[in-house]
Every structure is written in structure tokens, then in C-alpha cells.
């Protein structure tokens, strides 16, 4: 893994920045969390403040790819993610 990739994995993002970096809207991220495609935020500092890490960003990009490039429905994406662990 390259040094830049490691740095991204160690960074923390608020949901707006996560949305910007992943290319999906904040509403879409919240939908993916509600549907179980993404876990709850790894770090919550309050009722409305949460931080997401690089690993979360990579999973979000995978979900986006499966949804937009492969046209998979939510239930199939959920099954694919469950198989991956």
C-alpha cells in the first residue's frame, strides 16, 4: 500500500467531506446506513456529530460502484458485502 493510501485510511472526515470525496450526497450516505449497506459511524462525538475514516470511505465507494456501475439492487449489494465480511 502506498503512503498516500495509508494517510487516507488514517484520516477522519465529517459527513459532508465524506460525501464530497465519495461522489454521493449526504442523503445517500444516510440511506445506505439505514439500509444496512454501511455500518453506523465509527466515531460519534455527540448526537449530531460523527467522523468517518478512510476504510469507511472505501466501503462507500464500493457500494457506489456496485449501485451505479453494475446496477445492483440494495438487497444484492447487502449480500455481496456480507460475503466479503
Secondary structure, DSSP 8 states (H G I E B T S, - for coil): --HHHHHHHH-EE-HHHHHHHHTS-HHHHHHHHHTTSS-S-SEE-SSS-EEEEHHHHHHHHHHHHHHHTS---HHHHHHHHHHH-
